[in-house]
Amino acid sequence: MATNPCPCGYYTDPSKDCTCTPHQIQKYLSKISGPLLDRIDLHIEVPALKWKEISGNESSETSAELRDRVGRAREIQQKRFGDQGIHCNAQMTTLHLRKFCHLDEASQSLLKNAMEKFGLSARAYDRILKVARTIADLDGRDALQSSDIAEAIQYRNLDRSVWRR
């Protein structure tokens, strides 16, 4: 699913001015219901790329490297869930989350603060844990770290007050 940040499409663009009023932006974004947003794991803003970024030769992870890393993460998940009746993190229930997403004190505090600051739902809480578990799997780690929680929270862009002005 994809959407523009406002009717004209330039609300968050650093190089073009948005022509929308705050009311138009709010009305536009309010068409996406909270319950629908809750069911989407990742909410991210994808800014327009500049010519230099499109045409550049900066080295990054290749498609083959990414495919291998994702394959290893999937193997980790299949091994973890072998006797659980599920195959991947997205299928985890609340019981699975409690069993496989242990949070240290720093991670608990970070998640609690995000829940309170952004008014996140219980469903968003579960989604954050699933995404954090996947981030750790992609890094080949058994234990969740507060950085995994922080990154997963960052992927809940549309839950944050900046979008709901």
LUMRO-85282 format. One record per residue: x, y, z of N, C-alpha, C in turn; residue in one letter. Coordinates in pm, whole numbers, plus 32768, in hexadecimal, padded with zeros to 4 digits. Atoms other than C-alpha are relative to their C-alpha. Example, Ala and Ser with C-alpha at 12.3 -4.5 7.8 and 13.67 -1.06 7.14 Angstrom:
residues 2
80597F89800084CE7E3E830C805A80788000A
7FAE7F897FFA85577F9682CA7FB3806D8049S
***
This chain:
residues 165
80557F8B80008000800080008059807B8000M
7FB47F8480058080815C7FB47FA180767FFCA
804F7F858003800182BD7FE1805F80777FFFT
7FB57F837FF7807A841F7FB97FEC803B808BN
800F7FC37F7C80AF84F080F47F91806A8006P
806A7F9A80087FA685E9807E7FC67FFE7F72C
803A800280867EC7862F7F4F806080297F90P
7FA57FD5806A7FD986E77E8C807E7FA97FF9C
7F90805C7FFF80E385EA7EF3808380388033G
7F817FC07FDC81E786E17F73800D80288093Y
80007FD77F73819C870380E980887FEC8043Y
7F80801B7FBE82E5866681568077800F7FA1T
7F947FF4806283B286B5801F805980788022D
7FA77F927FDB84E787858074801B80637F8FP
7FDE7FA88070850788197F167F87803F7FBBS
80787FC7803E839E88687EB67F9F8029806EK
805E7FCD7F9C829D89347F737F787FBD7FF2D
808680387FFA815988937FDD7F9B80717FF2C
80687F9B8015802589547F6A7F827FE48052T
8075802A7FB47F3788A7805C7FF7804B8086C
80147FC57F7B7EA089438194800A7F908068T
7FFF80677F987EC5888E82E27F7D7FB18004P
8083804580017D50883E82CF7FF97F9A7F8DH
8002805D80727D7787A0817380587F86801DQ
7FA6806F7FE07E9D86CE81ED7FBE7FA38065I
804280507F997DDE865B83217F8C7FB17FC4Q
8071804280407CA9860A825280307F8E7FA6K
7FC88064805A7D7B854C815480327F86804DY
7FC8806E7FB17E34847C82587F977FB88054L
806680407FAD7CFB843A83267FAD7F9B7FB1S
8046806580517C72836D820380387F74801AK
7FC480817FDC7D5F825B82777FDA7FE88092I
803380167F787CB281CD83A8806C7FC6805BS
7FA680357F9B7D6B817B84E880057F688000G
7FFE809380047CFD800D84E180497FC87F85P
7FB6802D80767D867FEC837E809780128016L
7F727FE77FE57ED2808D83E180397F9A8062L
7FD380627F9D7EE97FA0850880257F7A7FC1D
7FEA808180427EE87E7B8416807380027F9CR
7F8D7FF1805B800F7EFD834B807E80048055I
7F87800D7FAE81637E9983D6805E80767FF3D
7F9C7F988018823B7FA683387FBE807B7FC4L
802D7F7F803581E181138307807F80527FEFH
7F867FB28014830581C6826A7FED80687F94I
7FFF7F998066833B830181A580737FE27FA2E
7F9A8017806683F682CC8061801080817FB1V
7FEE7F808045847E841B7FEE802C7FED7F6FP
7FD38002808B84BB84697E81809980017FFDA
7F6F8005800D861D84187E17803180717FA6L
7FC07F9B8053870085247D8C80517FB97F93K
7FB68039807087B984EB7C4480817FBC802FW
7F8180357FCD890284B37CFD7FEC7F788043K
801D807E7FBC8861839D7DCC7FD97F927F9EE
802E8061806387C482F37C9F80757FD17FAAI
7F978020805F88F583037BBF80857FDC8040S
7F8180197FBC8A0382D57CC780257F6E8007G
7FCC80887FF78ADB81A67CF280287FDE808FN
7FDF801F7F768AE181A17E6C7FE67F6D801BE
8011808E7FE38B1480437EEA7F9B7FEE8070S
806180267F9A89FB7FAB7FAF7FEE7F6A7FF6S
801A80908004897B7E517FF47FC37FDB7F79E
8034802A808289437D9E7EAA7F807FAF8014T
807980527FF987FF7CEA7E5A80207F72802BS
7FD980897FDC88B57B9D7E7880227FF88095A
7FDE7FFF7F72893F7BFA7FCF7F82800B8056E
807D7FEF7FB687EA7C6D80447FAD7F7F7FFCL
8048807F800E87477B2E7FBD80397F97805FR
7FC080627FA688447A5C807F7FE0801E8092D
801D7FD97F75880B7B2081C07F6F7FE18024R
808E801F7FE886917AFE81A07FEE7F698008V
800880937FFB86BB798A8158802F7FC98086G
7FCF802B7F7C8788795F82967F9C8022806DR
80657FD97F9C86827A1E835E7F877FA37FFAA
8072805D800E856E793F82D280237F77803BR
7FD480807FC58638780B83347FFC80078099E
80047FEC7F6F865D789584957F707FF58031I
808C80017FD884E578C984A77FC37F757FF4Q
803780878010848E7771842080347FA2806CQ
7FC680517F94857A76D3851B7FBE80248086K
803D7FD17F8484E977A786387F727FCC800ER
808E80227FFB8381775485DE7FE27F717FD6F
80108088803083B875E9857A7F8A7FB5803BG
806D804B7FBF82C3755D86797F8D805B802DD
80647F9E7FD581EA7695869F7F87800B7FA3Q
806F7FF8805E8109766A856F7FFE807F7FAEG
7FF47F888053817F77AF84CF80887FFC7FBBI
7F85800480508296780283DB805380808005H
7FB57F82800382F5797084037FCE805F806DC
801E7FA07F9582F17A9784F27F7780417FF0N
80817FBF801781BE7B3284517F8B7FAF8036A
806B80577FD280F07A0884C37FFC7FF08098Q
7FFC80127F6F814D7A2586337F8280358043M
806F7FD77FAB80317A36872D803A8043807CT
7FD27FC37F8380437AE4887D80557F9F8051T
7FB280647FB880BF79A08918808C7FF17FC5L
7F7E8009804281D7798988168054807C8021H
7FB77F847FE282347AF58854803F7FF9808BL
7FCB800C7F77825B7AAF89C880747F9E8007R
7F9980687FFC832E797D8982807F80297FB4K
7F8E7FE8805884107A04886D802E80917FF8F
7FDC7F72800884207B7D88A48019803A808BC
7FDE7FD07F7B84BA7BAE89FA8041808A7FF7H
7FCB7F78800085007D1C8A44804D801B8080L
7FB67FD67F89860D7D9C8B2B7FC080828033D
803C7F8B7FC085C17EC48C0D8004807B7FA5E
7FF47F8B805986417FC88B147F9B7FF77F8DA
80608013806E856C7F3689FC7F718013802FS
80867FEE7FC884387F278AD97FE180948015Q
80127F717FE7846780938B3C7FEB804B7F7CS
800C7FBF8083849780FF89D27F777FE77FC3L
80828023803A83608048895F7F8D803F804EL
80677FC17FAD829180C78A847FF580947FDFK
80017F71802082F8822E8A377FC2801B7F77N
803A7FEE808682A1820688C77F6A7FE98002A
808F801D7FF68150816C891C7FB580788039M
80427F8E7FBF80FC829089FF8009807F7FACE
7FED7F85804D818D83A689267FAC80027F81K
80468004808080EE833287E07F747FC7800BF
808680377FED7FB2829988757FEC7F817FB0G
8007807A80507FFB814987D57F9F7F9B803EL
805F80677FD57F01802C87E980497F808026S
7FC880837FE07F387ECC8868802A7FB87F80A
7FDC803D80807F3A7E5A86FE8084803A7FCCR
7F827FC2802A80507F5586AE80747FCB8054A
7F9B803A7FA681117ED287DC802D7F787FCCY
7FDF8084803580FF7D718751804E800A7F7DD
7FBD7FEF808281677DE685F68090802F8015R
7F787FD07FE382947E9F868680587F8C802DI
7FB180737FD183067D64873980207FA07F8DL
7FE78059807082DF7C9285FD806B80387FA3K
7F9D7FC1805883A57D8A852D808980018044V
7F8080027FB684B27DA6863C803D7F747FFEA
7FD0808B800484CC7C298646803D7FE47F76R
7FCE8014808884FC7C2C84CA8084804B7FECT
7F837FB3800A86087D3C84E280727FB28041I
7F9980517FBC86C87C6685DE80227F847FADA
7FE780768054869E7B3584FD805580237F87D
7FB07FD4807387287BF583D3809280198026L
7F777FED7FCE88587C4784A8803A7F81803BD
7FD080817FCF88737ADB8515800D7FF98098G
7FFA7FFF7F6E88337B2486867F887FBC803DR
806D80427FB687677A54877A7FB380648056D
803E7FA37FA087247B6D88727FDD80847FBDA
80267F7A802D86677CAB882780528068804BL
7FB97F917FC287227DEE886D7FA8807C7FF8Q
804F7F858003869A7F4788B6800980447F78S
7FF47FC68087871E7FB287607F9B7FC07F9FS
80668042805386337EB186C07F76803D801AD
807F7FC17FDA850D7F44877F7FF9808D7FC7I
7FFD7F768033857580A687217FEA80037F69A
8011800480928590804C85B27F717FDB7FDBE
80898029801D843F7F9B85B57F9D8071801CA
80567F8D7FE2839D80CC8658800880667F8FI
7FEE7FA0806E842E81A585437FAF7FD97F84Q
804F802F8072836E80D084497F6A80108016Y
808E7FE67FE58222814084E37FE280947FE7R
800B7F728020822A8299843C7F7380388009N
80877FCA800580B482BF840F7FBA7FFE8087L
80367FFD7F798073827D857F802D807D804BD
7FC47F947FB5814183A985E17FB780837FEBR
804C7F82800180B584FF862D8026805D7F8ES
7FD67FA8806F817C85A685147FA07FF17F8AV
805E8017806E8085850A841E7F72802A8026W
80887FE47FD07F57856184F27FF5808D8037R
80037F757FD17F8886DA85177F75803A7FFBR
***
